[in-house]
């Protein structure tokens, strides 16, 4: 279950631009939160899935919003519009996009109390 701190972090993160396109709205759709390895993802026994996230354009993230030929949809597990490997080939690894997104977050909000910076550091150290 998401904590209040995680919710505040997600809200602030979603106020930033898409981590891939650097835009807030594409085709009229808002960005969505991409959980890179799922909400329940654990490292060293610690659940960090709600921290390992970045904002992603809705038309890239949600297969239901896909616009034919305009964007490669990440496809998730739904199999439409592309695949995770296609997304990675075109946009790079999730961890690299995440690191860039967190740098943007920090430059905008600073090292505020709404982020578990230890979890962010653990993610970066283990996955880079």
N, C-alpha and C positions, 0 to 999 in steps of 0.2 A: 504494500500500500504506500502511496506517495505521501511524503511528509509535507507539512506546511512550508518548510524551508525549500524543499525540492520544487514545490508549486511556485513559490516566489521566484526561484531561479529560472524555471521554465518560462514564466511570464516575461521576465526581463530578457531572456534569450530570444524569445519569439518577437520581441520588439525590434530586434536587429534584422538585417537583411538576410536573405537566403545565403547559406554558406557556399553554395555552388554558383548561383547566378548573380549574387550581390544585389538582388531586387527584393522588394517587399510584396508586391502583387504581380502576378503574371496571369494574363488572360482573366483578370478579375478575381482570382483565387488568392486567399491568404496563404502564407507559409504554414507548414505543419512541423511538428516536432518529430525528428527521426531518431529512434532508439537504435543505435548502431549494432548492438548485439542482443537486443531484447531488454525488457524491463527487469527481468530477474537475473541478469548477467552478474556473475561473481568473479572476483579476483582475490586470491589469498583468503577465501572464505567470507569476504565482505561483499555485500550486494551493492554494486556500483552502476547497475543498469540505468537508473534514473539520472545519473550524472553523465553517462557516456552518450550524450545527445547533441544534436545541432539542428538549427532551423533549415528546413528544406522546402523549396517551392512546392505548393500543393500539386501542381500538374506533373511534377517529377516524383513526388512521394506517393500519391494516392491514385491507384489504377482507375478508379471511377472517374477521375477528372482528366484523364489522358486526352490530349488533342492529337489526332492522327498526324504523324509526321513532324510535329513541331518540337516535341521534347522526348527524350528517352526516359520513359517511366521506370523507376527503380524496380517495379514489378513485385517487390516483396515476395511473398509465397503464393501470390495469386496468379503468377505466370503471364500476366498481360503486359504488353508494351515494352518488354525488355527483361533483363535479368540483372542480378546483383553483379555478376562478372562483367556484363556490358557497362553498367554504371561505373564500376571501378576502373575499367579500361579507359573510359572517356574522362572521368572526373577525378580519379585518384582513390587512394585508400581512405576508408572511413576515419582511421586514426589521424591521418594528415589533415583531412577536412575538419575534424574535431579540434585539433590543435590550433588551426587557423581561426576557427570560430571562437575558441576560448581566448585567444589573443585579442580578437575584436571585442569580446565581452569585457575583458579586463581593461582595455583602453577606453571603453565607454563608461563602465561602472566602477572600475578599480577593483581591488581585492576586497569586495564587500562580504558581509556576514551571511549572505544568502547562498553562498557556495561552500561546499565541503572541499576546500582546496587540497586536503590530504587525499581525498578520493580522486580528484583530478590528477594530482601528481602520481598516484598509484597507476591510474589508467595509462598515463603518458609513459611512465618508466617501463611498464610491463609490455605495452603494445607497440612502442616505437622501435 
